[in-house]
Amino acid sequence: MRRLLSQSEFMFALAEEVKQIADLMRLINSGGMHHVHGLSARIRSTICYMKNKNDLPLLQYCASLTDVPLTVYMPGISWVNRGNVGAVSIGSRIFSQRMHSDDIELDLDLWLVLDQTVFGDKKISNNGLLRGFSETRGGAHHDKSVDPDIDEYMMCNGLTVGGYGMFNLMTAFILEVGLVICLMGERVAAAFEDCAH
């Protein structure tokens, strides 16, 4: 018979995910672009909501144990890129701190449900974009087909706060999300340690 994990075991699992995400980000920033796939799978398992599952993702669950808010920031209307690249409109960026005076402060879960990425007449949420890449390109599991929207998104280039150069937009997006997860995961772990002492 299986047993439920303790709170400490959940925190240990989160700490291990954060270490893996940080390691993969370092490898990508050193030129190991093939690690983007592994990073996307780690992000999927740490913050993404899955279809037909009511469980909180790992980071959100651990934050709920410590009452740590998962506050993120996204660009305000004054500097977000609303232009189109082909039929693709750039979706939400994400930061762990305010980068510009009019950045918008919101909860991670609200950021995940925002559907600001546009492919032609189709909108997709940040959660859906992360899962879509991870499930068709990232090795979380291997679909027999690739969503053409994900392919189109990968052909666009963009800068990222979480990396050291120019990447395709999917990589830049994944690196920014990875950086935010690392910083939030460390805050949650520190709060748990403080409660334990």
C-alpha positions in Angstrom: 0.0 0.0 0.0 1.3 3.5 -0.9 1.7 6.1 1.7 1.3 9.9 1.5 4.3 12.1 1.4 5.1 14.2 4.4 5.4 18.0 4.1 9.2 17.6 4.5 9.3 15.2 1.6 7.3 17.6 -0.6 9.8 20.4 0.3 12.7 18.1 -0.5 11.1 17.3 -3.9 10.7 21.0 -4.6 14.3 21.7 -3.6 15.5 18.9 -6.0 13.4 20.3 -8.9 14.8 23.8 -8.3 18.4 22.4 -8.4 17.7 20.6 -11.6 16.1 23.7 -13.2 19.1 25.8 -12.1 21.5 23.2 -13.5 19.7 23.0 -16.9 19.5 26.8 -17.2 23.3 27.0 -16.7 23.8 24.4 -19.4 21.6 26.2 -21.8 23.3 29.5 -21.1 26.6 27.8 -21.8 25.4 26.8 -25.3 23.7 23.4 -24.5 20.5 24.2 -26.4 19.4 20.5 -26.3 18.8 21.0 -22.5 15.8 23.2 -23.3 13.7 20.0 -23.7 14.6 18.8 -20.2 14.1 22.2 -18.7 10.6 22.4 -20.1 9.7 19.0 -18.7 11.0 20.1 -15.2 8.9 23.3 -15.4 5.8 21.3 -16.5 6.2 19.0 -13.4 6.8 21.9 -11.0 4.2 24.6 -11.9 1.8 23.4 -14.6 -1.8 22.4 -14.1 -2.7 19.1 -15.9 -6.0 18.3 -17.6 -8.5 16.4 -15.4 -6.3 16.7 -12.3 -7.4 18.8 -9.3 -4.0 18.6 -7.4 -2.0 21.7 -7.0 1.4 21.6 -8.8 4.4 21.1 -6.6 5.5 24.7 -6.2 2.0 25.9 -5.5 1.4 23.1 -3.0 4.6 23.8 -1.1 3.8 27.5 -1.1 0.4 26.8 0.4 2.1 24.9 3.3 4.1 28.0 4.2 1.7 30.8 3.2 4.3 32.2 0.9 2.6 34.3 -1.9 3.8 33.4 -5.4 3.9 36.9 -6.7 5.2 37.5 -10.2 5.4 40.5 -12.5 4.7 40.9 -16.2 5.3 43.9 -18.4 2.9 46.8 -18.2 1.2 48.1 -21.3 3.8 50.8 -22.0 6.6 48.4 -23.1 5.0 45.0 -23.9 5.4 44.1 -27.5 2.0 43.9 -29.1 3.2 43.6 -32.6 2.7 40.5 -34.7 5.4 38.3 -36.1 3.6 36.5 -38.9 0.4 35.2 -37.2 2.0 35.0 -33.8 1.5 37.6 -31.1 4.0 37.5 -28.3 2.6 36.3 -25.0 3.3 37.2 -21.4 6.8 37.6 -20.1 7.4 36.8 -16.4 9.7 38.3 -13.8 10.3 37.6 -10.1 10.6 41.3 -9.3 9.4 44.6 -10.8 11.6 45.5 -13.8 9.8 48.7 -14.8 7.6 51.1 -12.9 4.4 50.1 -14.6 4.9 46.3 -14.4 1.8 44.4 -13.4 1.9 42.5 -10.1 -0.1 39.2 -10.0 -0.2 35.7 -8.6 1.6 32.9 -10.5 -1.7 31.0 -10.9 -3.3 34.0 -12.5 -0.3 34.5 -14.8 -0.6 30.8 -15.8 -4.3 31.2 -17.0 -3.7 34.4 -19.0 -4.2 33.7 -22.7 -2.1 36.4 -24.3 -0.2 34.3 -26.8 -2.0 34.4 -30.1 -1.6 32.1 -33.1 -3.8 33.4 -35.9 -7.3 33.3 -34.4 -6.4 31.0 -31.6 -5.3 32.1 -28.1 -3.4 30.0 -25.7 -2.7 30.3 -21.9 0.8 30.4 -20.4 0.0 27.1 -18.8 -1.0 25.7 -22.2 2.0 27.1 -23.9 4.4 25.5 -21.4 2.6 22.2 -21.5 2.3 22.3 -25.3 6.0 22.7 -25.7 6.9 20.2 -23.0 4.5 17.5 -24.3 5.4 17.9 -28.0 9.0 18.9 -27.9 10.3 18.7 -24.4 10.2 15.0 -23.6 7.6 15.1 -20.8 6.0 12.5 -23.0 6.4 12.1 -26.8 3.3 12.9 -28.8 3.2 11.5 -32.4 2.7 15.0 -33.8 3.9 18.5 -33.1 1.5 21.4 -32.7 2.2 23.8 -35.6 1.7 26.7 -33.3 4.6 25.6 -31.2 6.8 25.3 -34.3 5.8 28.8 -35.4 6.6 30.2 -31.9 10.0 28.6 -31.9 10.9 30.3 -35.2 10.7 33.8 -33.6 13.6 35.3 -31.8 13.6 37.1 -28.5 15.7 38.3 -25.5 15.3 36.9 -22.1 16.0 38.1 -18.6 16.7 34.6 -17.5 19.5 34.0 -20.0 22.5 35.6 -21.5 21.7 36.1 -25.1 19.3 35.7 -28.0 17.2 32.6 -28.1 14.1 31.5 -30.0 11.0 32.8 -28.2 10.2 29.4 -26.7 13.6 29.1 -25.2 13.6 32.6 -23.9 10.1 32.1 -22.4 11.2 28.8 -20.7 14.4 30.4 -19.3 12.4 33.3 -17.8 9.9 30.9 -16.2 12.8 28.7 -14.9 14.5 31.7 -13.3 11.2 32.7 -11.6 10.7 29.1 -10.3 14.2 29.0 -8.8 13.8 32.2 -7.0 10.3 31.4 -5.7 11.3 27.8 -4.8 14.2 29.2 -2.7 11.8 31.6 -0.9 9.3 28.8 -0.1 12.1 26.5 1.1 13.5 29.3 3.4 10.0 29.9 4.8 9.6 26.2 5.5 13.0 26.1 7.3 12.0 29.1 9.4 8.8 27.4 10.5 10.7 24.2 11.4 13.0 26.1 13.8 
